[in-house]
C-alpha cells in the first residue's frame, strides 16, 4: 500500500474512532411534558435529575394549564414524541390506559423495588385492571382561604371550624358594602359530600343533594358568592380573590404555591374546609397527580428512571416541598423543608387533614362527573327542579354504567 493510501486508511480509521467515541458519549434524550402551574417544580426536577447522572438528558415542554388535559390526549393519540408526562387525576389516567396511551409500570416497579403502597389510598387512582400506570407526585387537599384583613376590619372571628350552613350564614352576613362573602368555585359540585365519603356511584345521594342545596343558597338565594354566570368562560379564581374584596374562598392547598403570584395586598390565611355538622373538623377531599410513561416511548426504562427520581426519592420529594407542595412520597426531610418554605398561617391543617379521595376509582367515574355537573348546573341556573336534576343524573348514570 502506498503512503497516500496508508494516510487515507489511517484518517478513515481515526474518523471512525471519533464517530464511535461520539456515539458512546451521546445521551439518551427523554421528552417530558408538564402543565404550566407546575413549571417551576418541573424545571427544578429536570435540572436536578440531569445533574445527577450523565447518561440521560430530560427535555421539558410546558403546556398551559387550561389546555393541558385536552392537548396531551390529542398529542398522545397523534403519535407525538412524548416519553413521560404529567396526569392531573385518576379519571384521566384510566381513560388513557383504556385507550392504550400509557404504559403499565408493574414490571419496572417490581424490578426497582418500589413500594407503591406508600402512596396510600390516593395511589389507587392510578391503578386499573390490576395494573399500575403512574407514580404519584404530590398530594393535595381542599381548604378554606380567608382575607384576614377583612375579618379584622369587620370584627368577626376567623372561620377556623365551621359547617357548610355556617359558611353560608357567614357569607350572607358579610356580603355588603361592596364586598363579597365568599367564592366557591364550580369545578366540582360534590365537594362536601365527597368529604363525607359519599360518591356519585352511591345509591343514596342524600349528602350530595344537601350540598347542592347549599350551592343553590350561596349562588342564587343569598347571592353571597360569585355566580355560575360570573365564573363562566376564562375565570381566574386567585385573581378575583387577590383583589381584596372577597372574605373567603374555597380552593386547594396548591394555593400556598400559586396565590403569591397574584400579588395580594392583604394578609391571607388557610383554615379547614367547612364540613357537615356530624363530621370532624378538617374532614376534606384531596387528590394526587402522577407522572406516567407513554406506551409509545422507545425509551421507557429511562423515562421510568426519571419519574422514579421525581416521585420515589428523597431528592424529588424535597423539590416538591421547597415549592410549597406536600410530596406524595413520605420523606421526613421533605416535610421539614415544606414547613420552612410555607410560612402562611394554616399549613398545619394540611398535615392534620382527614382526606377522602375527590373521585371514585371506577373507570367510568369521569363520565359520571360530567353528567352530574351538567344536570346540576341545569338546576342551579333555574332550568329544572332539583328532583328533575337528580332523576336525570341517575338515568344517565345507569346508561353510563351499563354501556
C-alpha positions in Angstrom: 0.0 0.0 0.0 1.4 3.4 -1.0 1.9 6.2 1.5 -1.2 8.1 0.2 -3.5 5.1 0.7 -2.0 4.4 4.1 -2.7 8.0 5.1 -6.2 7.7 3.8 -6.7 4.5 5.7 -5.3 6.0 8.9 -7.5 9.0 8.5 -10.6 6.9 7.9 -9.8 4.8 11.0 -9.3 7.9 13.1 -12.7 9.3 11.9 -14.4 6.0 12.6 -12.9 6.0 16.1 -14.1 9.5 16.6 -17.6 8.6 15.5 -17.6 5.6 17.9 -16.5 7.8 20.7 -19.1 10.4 19.9 -21.8 7.7 19.8 -20.7 6.3 23.1 -21.0 9.8 24.7 -24.4 10.6 23.2 -27.0 10.9 25.8 -30.5 9.3 25.8 -33.0 12.2 25.4 -36.3 12.0 27.3 -39.1 14.3 26.3 -41.1 15.2 29.4 -44.4 17.2 29.3 -45.9 19.1 32.2 -48.6 21.7 32.9 -47.8 25.4 33.4 -48.9 25.5 37.1 -46.0 23.2 37.9 -43.4 24.7 35.6 -41.1 25.8 38.5 -41.3 22.3 40.1 -40.8 20.5 36.8 -37.8 22.8 35.9 -36.2 22.0 39.3 -36.8 18.3 38.9 -35.3 18.2 35.4 -32.3 20.2 36.4 -31.6 18.0 39.5 -32.0 14.8 37.6 -29.9 15.9 34.6 -27.1 16.9 37.1 -27.3 13.6 38.9 -26.0 11.4 36.0 -24.5 11.7 32.6 -26.4 9.1 30.5 -29.8 10.7 30.1 -30.9 14.2 29.3 -34.5 15.1 30.1 -36.0 17.9 28.0 -39.0 19.7 29.4 -42.0 21.0 27.5 -44.8 23.1 29.2 -48.4 23.2 28.1 -50.8 25.9 29.5 -52.8 24.5 32.4 -56.2 25.3 30.9 -55.3 23.5 27.7 -53.2 20.7 29.1 -55.7 17.8 29.6 -57.2 18.0 26.1 -53.9 18.8 24.3 -51.9 16.0 25.9 -54.5 13.5 24.8 -54.5 14.8 21.3 -50.7 14.7 21.2 -50.6 11.1 22.5 -53.2 9.9 20.1 -51.4 11.7 17.2 -48.1 9.9 17.9 -46.2 12.9 19.3 -42.7 12.2 20.6 -43.6 12.0 24.3 -41.7 9.7 26.7 -43.2 10.7 30.0 -45.9 13.2 31.1 -48.0 14.6 33.9 -51.6 13.4 34.5 -54.0 15.5 36.6 -56.1 12.7 38.1 -57.1 9.1 38.1 -60.1 9.6 35.8 -57.9 11.0 33.0 -55.4 8.2 33.6 -58.0 5.5 33.4 -59.3 6.9 30.1 -55.7 6.9 28.7 -55.0 3.4 30.0 -58.1 2.0 28.4 -57.1 3.7 25.2 -53.7 2.2 25.3 -51.9 5.6 25.6 -50.0 4.9 28.8 -47.6 2.1 29.8 -48.2 -0.3 32.7 -45.3 0.1 35.0 -45.7 -3.0 37.2 -42.6 -4.9 36.0 -40.4 -1.9 36.3 -41.9 -1.1 39.7 -41.0 -4.6 40.9 -37.5 -4.6 39.4 -36.8 -1.2 41.0 -38.1 -2.2 44.4 -40.7 0.5 44.5 -43.2 0.1 47.3 -46.3 1.5 45.7 -48.3 1.3 49.0 -46.5 4.3 50.3 -48.9 6.5 48.3 -51.9 5.1 50.3 -55.5 5.3 49.0 -54.8 8.1 46.6 -52.3 5.9 44.7 -55.2 3.5 43.9 -56.5 6.2 41.4 -53.6 5.2 39.1 -54.4 1.5 39.1 -56.9 -0.1 36.9 -57.5 -3.6 35.5 -55.0 -4.9 38.1 -52.1 -2.8 36.7 -50.4 0.4 37.8 -49.9 3.3 35.3 -48.4 6.1 37.3 -46.2 7.2 40.2 -47.7 9.9 42.5 -46.2 13.4 42.5 -47.7 15.5 45.4 -50.9 15.2 47.4 -53.3 18.0 48.0 -56.5 18.7 50.0 -59.1 21.4 49.8 -59.1 24.3 52.4 -61.0 27.4 53.2 -58.9 30.6 52.5 -59.8 33.9 54.1 -58.8 37.5 53.9 -57.5 38.2 57.5 -57.6 42.0 57.0 -61.3 42.0 56.0 -62.2 39.8 59.0 -60.2 42.0 61.4 -61.9 45.2 60.0 -65.3 43.5 60.4 -64.5 42.4 63.9 -65.6 38.8 63.0 -64.0 35.6 64.3 -61.9 33.8 61.8 -63.7 30.8 60.1 -61.5 28.1 61.6 -64.1 25.4 62.3 -67.4 26.0 60.6 -70.1 23.9 58.9 -71.5 24.4 55.4 -74.5 26.1 56.9 -72.3 28.3 59.0 -70.3 29.2 55.9 -73.5 30.2 54.1 -74.7 32.2 57.1 -71.3 34.0 57.4 -71.2 34.8 53.7 -74.7 36.3 53.8 -73.7 38.4 56.9 -70.6 39.7 55.3 -71.9 40.3 51.8 -72.4 44.0 52.0 -70.7 47.4 51.4 -69.4 46.3 48.0 -67.7 43.2 49.5 -68.4 39.6 48.6 -68.9 37.0 51.3 -67.3 34.1 49.6 -66.1 32.4 46.4 -67.0 28.8 45.9 -65.6 27.5 42.6 -67.8 25.3 40.4 -65.1 22.9 39.2 -66.7 20.0 41.1 -70.2 20.2 42.6 -70.0 17.4 45.2 -67.0 18.6 47.4 -68.9 18.5 50.6 -70.5 15.1 50.1 -67.2 13.5 48.9 -65.5 14.8 52.1 -68.2 12.8 53.9 -67.4 9.7 51.9 -70.4 9.8 49.6 -69.6 9.4 45.8 -71.6 9.8 42.6 -71.8 6.0 42.3 -73.7 5.6 45.6 -77.4 4.7 45.5 -78.2 7.0 48.4 -77.2 10.6 47.4 -78.6 12.3 50.5 -75.4 14.2 51.3 -74.9 15.1 47.6 -78.3 16.6 47.5 -77.7 18.6 50.7 -74.5 20.0 49.2 -76.3 21.0 46.0 -79.0 22.8 48.1 -76.1 24.6 49.9 -74.7 25.7 46.5 -78.1 27.0 45.4 -78.3 29.1 48.5 -75.0 30.8 48.2 -75.2 31.2 44.4 -78.8 32.1 43.9 -80.8 32.7 47.1 -78.3 34.8 49.0 -76.2 35.9 46.1 -73.3 35.9 48.5 -70.8 34.1 46.3 -69.8 34.7 42.8 -72.5 33.2 40.5 -72.1 30.4 37.9 -72.5 33.0 35.2 -69.7 35.1 36.6 -67.5 32.1 36.8 -68.1 31.0 33.2 -65.5 31.4 30.4 -62.0 32.4 31.3 -62.0 32.8 35.1 -59.1 33.4 37.4 -60.2 32.5 40.8 -57.0 33.6 42.5 -57.0 36.9 40.6 -60.5 37.6 41.9 -59.6 36.8 45.5 -56.4 38.9 45.2 -58.5 42.0 44.5 -59.2 42.0 48.3 -63.0 42.4 48.1 -63.9 38.8 49.0 -63.8 37.4 52.5 -63.4 33.7 51.8 -62.5 31.3 49.0 -62.8 27.6 48.7 -59.7 26.2 46.9 -56.9 23.7 47.3 -53.6 23.7 49.3 -51.8 24.4 46.0 -52.6 28.0 46.7 -49.7 28.1 49.1 -47.6 28.0 46.0 -49.8 29.8 43.4 -51.6 32.6 45.3 -48.5 34.8 45.9 -48.2 35.2 42.1 -51.4 37.2 42.2 -49.7 39.8 44.5 -52.4 40.2 47.1 -52.2 43.4 49.1 -53.5 41.8 52.3 -52.7 39.1 54.8 -54.3 35.8 53.8 -54.6 32.6 55.8 -55.9 29.0 55.4 -58.5 27.2 57.5 -60.1 23.8 57.4 -62.7 23.1 54.7 -66.3 23.6 56.0 -67.9 20.3 56.9 -71.3 18.7 57.6 -72.3 19.1 61.3 -71.7 15.4 62.2 -68.2 15.3 60.7 -64.9 16.1 62.4 -63.3 19.4 61.7 -60.6 19.1 58.9 -62.6 16.5 57.1 -61.9 17.3 53.4 -61.2 15.9 50.0 -58.0 15.7 48.1 -56.2 14.1 45.2 -52.8 13.4 43.8 -51.4 13.9 40.3 -49.0 11.4 38.7 -46.2 11.1 36.2 -46.7 8.4 33.6 -44.7 6.8 30.7 -46.1 6.9 27.2 -47.0 3.5 25.7 -45.3 4.6 22.5 -42.0 5.6 24.1 -38.9 3.8 22.8 -37.0 4.8 25.9 -39.5 3.5 28.5 -36.9 2.4 31.1 -35.0 5.7 31.0 -38.3 7.5 31.3 -39.3 5.4 34.3 -36.0 6.0 36.0 -36.7 9.8 35.7 -40.2 9.7 37.1 -39.0 7.4 39.9 -36.4 10.1 40.8 -39.3 12.7 40.9 -41.8 10.6 42.7 -40.0 8.0 44.8 -36.9 9.6 46.2 -36.0 12.0 49.0 -34.3 14.2 46.4 -37.6 14.5 44.4 -39.7 14.9 47.5 -37.6 17.8 48.7 -38.0 19.6 45.4 -41.8 19.4 45.7 -41.6 20.5 49.3 -39.4 23.6 48.7 -42.0 24.6 46.1 -44.8 24.5 48.6 -46.2 21.1 47.6 -46.7 18.2 50.0 -44.9 15.3 48.3 -46.8 12.0 47.9 -43.6 10.1 48.7 -43.2 10.1 52.5 -40.0 11.9 53.4 -39.3 13.5 56.8 -36.6 15.7 55.3 -39.1 17.0 52.7 -41.8 17.7 55.2 -39.4 19.8 57.3 -38.5 21.8 54.2 -42.2 22.3 53.5 -42.8 23.8 56.9 -39.8 26.1 56.4 -40.8 27.2 52.9 -44.5 27.8 53.6 -45.0 30.5 56.2 -48.6 31.4 55.5 -50.8 30.7 58.6 -52.8 27.4 58.2 -50.2 25.0 56.9 -50.8 22.8 59.9 -54.3 22.0 58.5 -52.7 20.3 55.5 -50.9 17.8 57.7 -53.8 17.2 60.1 -56.4 16.8 57.3 -58.6 13.8 57.2 -58.7 13.3 53.4 -61.1 11.4 51.3 -60.4 10.9 47.7 -62.0 13.6 45.5 -63.2 10.9 42.9 -64.3 7.3 42.9 -61.9 4.8 41.2 -64.3 3.4 38.6 -63.1 3.6 35.0 -66.3 5.5 34.1 -66.2 7.9 37.0 -65.1 10.8 34.9 -68.2 10.3 32.7 -70.3 10.3 35.8 -68.8 13.6 36.9 -69.5 15.2 33.6 -73.1 14.0 33.6 -73.6 15.1 37.2 -72.2 18.5 36.7 -74.3 19.1 33.6 -77.6 18.1 35.3 -76.9 20.0 38.5 -75.9 23.1 36.5 -79.3 23.0 34.8 -80.9 23.1 38.3 -78.6 25.9 39.5 -79.4 28.1 36.5 -83.1 27.6 37.0 -83.9 25.3 34.1 -85.3 22.5 36.2 -86.1 21.4 39.7 -83.7 19.7 42.0 -85.7 16.5 41.8 -85.6 16.6 38.0 -81.9 17.2 38.0 -81.2 14.2 40.2 -83.6 12.0 38.3 -81.9 12.9 35.1 -78.5 12.3 36.5 -79.5 8.8 37.8 -80.9 7.9 34.4 -77.6 9.0 32.7 -75.6 7.2 35.4 -77.4 3.9 34.6 -76.7 4.3 30.9 -73.0 5.0 31.6 -72.6 2.1 33.9 -74.4 -0.4 31.7 -73.0 0.6 28.3 
